[in-house]
């Protein structure tokens, strides 16, 4: 009957979240992903004593700050490589009163030191 259809549908669905095991993370957060239409990485940050906060970081900001591909093809990898710095920006912005989604701007990230 009807319950068989619900159970079959539930069995086919993939989980939307995964257990995060990166250092400093706890709980369950959705994985970061590149949103092609906006050209930005969408990701979530575990906020201490709060719910996870959604954030957005454009491929353009990643390109200018971390010298990634301008087309965003390596944007998620760049987020992972610089996650501690980027997540710290989100936590700082939330502490300052920002609401979801937090938009990470170029001036939120410190410039790379020059030799």
N, C-alpha and C positions, 0 to 999 in steps of 0.2 A: 503494500500500500504506500501511502504517502510518506511514512517514516522511512521506508526503504529508499525512496528517492532522496530524502534529506541526508541520510547516512552515506549514500553513494556520492552525492555532491560534496559532502564534507571530506570524504576520503580523497577526492581528486584535488582539492584546493591545496595550494602550496602555502606554507607559513609566510606571513608578511614580515616577520621579524626574525632575527637570529640572535643567538647568545653572543655577546661581544666579549672578546678575550684580549683585546689590546690593552696594554698597560695603562692603568689609570681609569679604565672604564668598568662600570658595574651594571648589572641588570641587562635588560633586553632593549636593544635599539634597532630600528630598521637600518639596513645597510645604506651607505651613501650611494647616490646615483646621479648621472648626468641627465638633466632635462634639456633635450635637444631644442625645443621651441624657445626657451629663454636663454639658452647658452650658459647654464649655471649648474653647479653641483648643489644638490639638495642633500642635507645631512642633519643629524640630530646629535645633541650634546647632552650628556647626563649632568644635570645641574645639582650640586649638593643640596640635600634637603628640599628638593623640588622635583617637578615632573620633567622629563626630557624636553628640550627646547629645539624646535625646528629652526634651521638656518639655511641661508642661501649665499653662495659665493660664486661670482661670475667667472667664466673662463678668461675674460679680459683681465680681471684683477689677478688671477693666478698667473697669466702670461707676463704681465708687467712686474709682478713681485717675485715670482719664482722661475721665470724664464721658461714657461711651458709652451706647448703648441697653442697658437692663437685660435685654432679651430675647436679646442676643447677635447681633442682625442685622448689626451693624457690627463685630463682634469681630475678624475677620481683618484688616479695613482698619485697625482701631485697633492691632493687633499690628504691621502694616507701618509705620504712622506713628510708632510708638514702639519700633521694633525694636532700635535700638542700646542703649537703656536696659534693655529686657527681656532681651536676649541677654547683656548685661553681668551681670545678676543671675544668670542660669544659669551663666555661667563662674565667677562668684564662689562660687556654691553648690557647683559641681563641685570647685573648688580646695579648698573646705572639707570635701570628702569625700562630698558627696551622690551618690547613684547614680540611674540611669535608672529611671523617668522623674522628672525634677526637677519638683517642684510649686512654681510661683512663687506665693508668698503675698503678701497685701496689705502686710505689714510688711517685705517684701523690697524694695519700691519706695519711693523717697523721695517724700514728699508734694509736691504742687505748691506753689510759692511763692505766698504771698498778697500782694496789693497793699497 
